[in-house]
Amino acid sequence: MSKCVLHHADAIMTVGKIKSAKKRKDLLKILCGENGFINAVSECCWNISNDRVPLTIKQKNIRKKYLKKIQGLGARTGVSQKDKKAYLQKGGFLPLFPLLLGPIIGAITGLIKKKIIG
């Protein structure tokens, strides 16, 4: 995982823990103004769409439902930063954050612990 994802891991986890869709949407509007947050979410979506992260059956069903949107956000070419920002701020796939991005951040923190301890 990149330094960008490691830097914004806390913000992504916080967005994932918020139960209220309205509060989550408001927080995303604030976070999308930060440099690098959109890149971090984009990298997480890229990893989800390319099966780099192990998912449960429930998470795979959600991924199937939002796969086109995940691929659009995770695209490395063809989608501008402005379009990704607008899409995130609109909150087009709010269920994605708590159910899919959580495992990625968990994997990241596991890697960090291994590097620090090991």
C-alpha positions as CSV (number, residue, x, y, z in Angstrom):
1,M,0.0,0.0,0.0
2,S,1.2,3.5,-0.7
3,K,2.1,6.2,1.8
4,C,-1.0,8.1,0.7
5,V,-3.3,5.3,1.9
6,L,-1.3,5.0,5.1
7,H,-1.6,8.7,5.7
8,H,-5.4,8.7,5.2
9,A,-6.1,5.4,6.8
10,D,-7.6,7.0,10.0
11,A,-9.9,9.2,7.9
12,I,-11.1,6.3,5.8
13,M,-11.7,4.2,8.9
14,T,-13.6,7.1,10.5
15,V,-15.9,7.4,7.5
16,G,-16.5,3.7,7.6
17,K,-17.5,3.7,11.3
18,I,-20.2,6.4,10.9
19,K,-23.6,4.8,10.9
20,S,-25.6,7.8,9.7
21,A,-25.5,8.3,5.9
22,K,-26.1,12.0,6.2
23,K,-23.2,12.4,8.7
24,R,-21.0,10.3,6.5
25,K,-21.8,12.3,3.4
26,D,-21.0,15.6,5.3
27,L,-17.7,14.2,6.4
28,L,-16.8,13.1,2.9
29,K,-17.5,16.6,1.6
30,I,-14.9,17.9,4.1
31,L,-12.4,15.2,3.5
32,C,-12.5,15.5,-0.3
33,G,-10.9,18.9,0.1
34,E,-7.8,17.3,1.4
35,N,-5.0,16.5,-1.0
36,G,-4.5,12.8,-1.2
37,F,-7.7,11.6,0.3
38,I,-9.3,10.9,-3.1
39,N,-6.1,9.2,-4.2
40,A,-6.2,7.0,-1.1
41,V,-9.9,6.0,-1.7
42,S,-9.1,5.5,-5.4
43,E,-6.2,3.1,-4.6
44,C,-8.5,1.2,-2.1
45,C,-11.1,0.9,-4.9
46,W,-8.5,-0.3,-7.3
47,N,-7.4,-3.0,-4.9
48,I,-11.0,-4.1,-4.3
49,S,-11.8,-4.3,-8.0
50,N,-8.6,-6.3,-8.8
51,D,-9.2,-8.8,-6.0
52,R,-6.1,-7.8,-4.0
53,V,-8.0,-7.9,-0.7
54,P,-9.8,-11.0,0.7
55,L,-13.5,-10.3,1.2
56,T,-16.3,-12.2,2.9
57,I,-19.3,-13.4,1.0
58,K,-21.4,-10.5,2.2
59,Q,-18.7,-8.0,1.1
60,K,-18.4,-9.8,-2.3
61,N,-22.2,-9.3,-2.9
62,I,-21.9,-5.6,-2.1
63,R,-18.9,-5.4,-4.4
64,K,-20.8,-7.0,-7.2
65,K,-23.6,-4.4,-6.8
66,Y,-21.2,-1.5,-6.9
67,L,-18.5,-2.9,-9.2
68,K,-18.8,-0.4,-12.0
69,K,-18.6,2.5,-9.5
70,I,-15.7,0.9,-7.8
71,Q,-13.9,0.4,-11.1
72,G,-14.6,4.1,-12.0
73,L,-13.1,5.4,-8.8
74,G,-10.2,3.0,-9.0
75,A,-9.4,3.7,-12.6
76,R,-5.8,4.9,-13.1
77,T,-6.6,6.5,-16.4
78,G,-9.7,7.9,-18.1
79,V,-11.4,9.4,-15.0
80,S,-10.3,12.8,-13.8
81,Q,-9.6,13.7,-10.2
82,K,-12.5,16.2,-10.5
83,D,-15.0,13.5,-11.5
84,K,-13.8,11.3,-8.6
85,K,-14.2,14.1,-6.2
86,A,-17.6,15.0,-7.4
87,Y,-18.7,11.4,-7.2
88,L,-17.4,10.9,-3.6
89,Q,-19.0,14.1,-2.5
90,K,-22.3,13.1,-4.0
91,G,-22.2,10.0,-1.8
92,G,-23.2,7.6,-4.6
93,F,-22.2,4.5,-2.8
94,L,-22.2,5.2,0.9
95,P,-22.6,1.5,1.9
96,L,-19.3,0.8,0.4
97,F,-17.3,2.6,3.0
98,P,-18.2,0.6,6.1
99,L,-18.4,-2.8,4.4
100,L,-15.6,-2.8,1.9
101,L,-13.0,-0.2,2.8
102,G,-12.8,-1.4,6.4
103,P,-11.0,-4.7,5.4
104,I,-8.5,-2.8,3.4
105,I,-7.6,-0.5,6.3
106,G,-7.5,-3.6,8.6
107,A,-5.0,-5.2,6.2
108,I,-2.9,-2.0,6.1
109,T,-2.7,-1.7,9.9
110,G,-1.8,-5.4,10.0
111,L,1.1,-4.8,7.6
112,I,2.2,-1.8,9.6
113,K,2.3,-3.8,12.8
114,K,4.3,-6.5,11.1
115,K,6.8,-4.0,9.8
116,I,7.1,-2.3,13.2
117,I,7.3,-5.4,15.3
118,G,9.0,-7.7,12.8
